[in-house]
Amino acid sequence: MFNRAIFIKLFVILIVIGISSLVFYSAVEYTSTPEYCASCHEMQPFYDSWSETSHGMKDKGVVKAVCVDCHLPHTGTLAYMLAKGKSGANDTWAHITGRKTDWIANLEDSEEYTYHTGCRKCHVELVAQGIPLKAYRAHNQYKLGETSMTCVTCHDEAGHGDVADFMSADNIRE
């Protein structure tokens, strides 16, 4: 027999889940923009340096990469969301508490917070005709899993150029 009270409860639960999902999705989208990332002054040099590269806003017609394309893993939704939550919580806590970060020292460890899975979303063909033999060999080794090097090992300035040039005592915490 049809129970009206159960139907109403299920309907309300579905509405709450639907609205919550939309709010969650909107929050994820909003916090995935370069403008959001740069809303904290600590990130301004990274936004400025990214803006000057071909992956940023410098060149028209070139595929753009935003912060989450490079700085979050693209191996699945769960890994992506866990990394986004951890990174966001860490950055927010550092901003609120004034925790100092040595960004220059962190540049040497850029492979730890730059994910090659983001590069591979756009750069599918790694051994295209016309590339130098050295690059062909390196890309082929990478493609075959014969090396521990990642995209950032060789292309460390692809996303931000020489980001150190954009850092000063005024806009970063050392």
PyMOL commands that set and color helices and strands:
alter all, ss='L'
color gray80, all
select helices_A, chain A and resi 4-30+34-37+41-51+67-71+77-97+103-107+110-112+116-122+133-143+151-154+163-166
alter helices_A, ss='H'
color red, helices_A
deselect
rebuild
show_as cartoon
